[in-house]
Amino acid sequence: MKNLFFASLILFAFSTVAKAQQLKSPEGKFVMEFSLQNDGTPTYNLKYKNKEVVKTSKLGLELKDDKKSLLNDFTIADTKTSTFDETWKPVWGEVDHIRNHYNELAVTLNQKGTDRQIVIRFRLFEDGLGFRYEFPAQKNLTYFVIKEERSQFAMTGDHTAFWIPGDYDTQEYDYTKSKLSEIRGLSEKAYTANVSQKSFSPTGVQTSLMLKTNDGIYINLHEAALIDYSCMHLNLDDKNMTFTSWLTPDAKGDKGHMQAPNHSPWRTIIVSDDAREILASKMTYNLNDPSKIDNTSWIKPVKYVGVWWEMITGKSSWSYTNDYPTVQLGVTDFAKAKPNGTHGANNANVKKYIDFAAANGFDAVLVEGWNEGWEDWFGHSKDYVFDFLTPYPDFDVKGLHEYAKSKGVKIIMHHETSGSVRNYERHMDAAYKFMNDNGYDAVKSGYVGDILPRGENHYSQWIVNHYQYAIEKAADYKIMVNAHEAVRPTGIARTYPNLIGNEAARGTEYQAFGGSKPNHVTVLPFTRLIGGPMDYTPGIFEMDISKMNPDNKSHVNSTIANQLALYVTMYSPLQMAADTPENYNRFPDAFQFIKDVAVDWSESKYIEAEPGDFITVARKAKGTNNWFVGNVNGETPRTSNIDFSFLEKGKKYTATIYADAKDAHYKTNPQAYTIKKIAVTNKSKLSQFSAPGGGYAISIIENK
């Protein structure tokens, strides 16, 4: 009996090893192992520098109205490994070239009793792992509905997390820092009061999720190439510290309607023991397809101003009239309507912004509230509001276009859909043609409020497909898109680089709605920006909002120096100087940095970083030898120590340092800053103070 026991043990060990497939990253920093459990359940685990970072985790999908889901009873039919190594050039970005180097394992699985087949494809980079499900064309799996995806991410301990609640309709939350075990208790209040879908678990969180282990390993969980699929959230089993994917449902509660051949988005795990490498990772972009736009010459980074902040603060309004009961789209005679006297998008005001843009070297002016329908939406309706073609009586489309053109400035279109996506799709061709006819080459789209058709969520499969449709349709008209309230980006901008910006997080506007945490901007680059640039709309110089609107008592929780630094730390090819001309004219010396800073880069160096505490970045302006440095700081004052070794050897530069004054503080003294010039070379070093909620910005210009 004893010999029989050992023989059985050896046979079991051999069968387990025989089922295991190991994949190493190109330089061996990571090792991923795939295996099947005894019941045929697919699993994987991940090690980083010989240390486990993801414990054995299950994979699979639960199907709706099906006797058997894609969870177990699998056998390995085939495995294929390959290596890929290329360098590609982004149209715009933090760097002018990106290396895409990975080792791949594709595991083909047959399911016993169903004659079904799926492929789980793993790609292991030097910065982490991506995996996805693929559904080949086959007889017994053609049309199917996903009840839930069951991808697990089993953590090795009670990590520190930077998280926002798993809301199906908004990402506009301040981040909470806590242990995983604390998420349930801390989220109860937000879950009960704010989360749009009460059916979501109170331990649900959104991606991109940033984690830190007790021994200093940083882990980021997200997804890449979200197309024709529901957006993924993560639900935490806080007894076992295991996250499981939780897809956004549609109006019927379904998580995804699939037709083979098809595949899921990539699930991504970026890992490093250096926080700077998380920020520098391009893995999310590398898991997306190359650009499908052959001629990208019309896609240009943009620095702009806009008739926006005065509306956000309540100083002016989007609507032309407050006469809600009598105003209906298509039948209103605005000549008889009573103007409210606060409409911001009027000819004289827009010309003021155009003049300011031209005088200060900005590319464009964003104008919101130019078209009919706002009073109807604000008043009582949102079923059918905007046609995206009809201006208010005080907004001369052609006249303002010609005026802006004469000044070398463009106007950015604004399309607020009010969440009525069917209405927007009906008008989209006409709206984009209208833009072409009137000289607009960029649009800011908005999806404020509940999605129509009723019951749909902002991040369900059907609405994700709408956002993608809008991007692709815009490309047909050579239009750049900056989508607000849309799904968080997942690297799609590599494939469609006309997607030059998104909001999809708590932006600057919330500083006028009660404020954001002063360390918010030290978290966003580790979370929201992992998938693509954010239109954060920085550059606020007047922190006391009551000076814009006496009825608004909000305060911007930032110093002026911090606001300047955001143009470097919050990467985007679309950067707004969000404050009003009057406020910039009060601080012309600080405003100079916004005028000078680039929006497109050839190199980026992450000098120091710690999520929630501080970030310091240096970037080289594309086509020049000039650099810009930005530092944003959390709530604790600190001093940075920087060396300028990133500068070219043998060159001399003049650095202009825009910094917090010694007594600066985001709450009590936010407008206290200093400016000084120093000579620097690649051998220079600098110690620089950052106040609570503060930071500094440096322009480094090569001496000619």
PyMOL commands that set and color helices and strands:
alter all, ss='L'
color gray80, all
select helices_A, chain A and resi 2-19+180-193+275-280+283-286+309-312+324-326+347-360+374-379+397-406+421-437+461-476+492-494+508-512+520-522+524-526+528-531+545-547+560-569+581-586+588-596
alter helices_A, ss='H'
color red, helices_A
select strands_A, chain A and resi 21-24+30-36+42-48+51-58+61-63+74-88+98-111+116-124+128-135+143-149+152-154+160-163+176-179+204-206+209-212+218-224+232-237+242-247+256-259+262-263+266-272+302-307+364-367+410-416+442-446+480-484+499-502+574-576+601-610+614-621+627-633+638-643+653-660+673-680+685-690+695-702
alter strands_A, ss='S'
color yellow, strands_A
deselect
rebuild
show_as cartoon
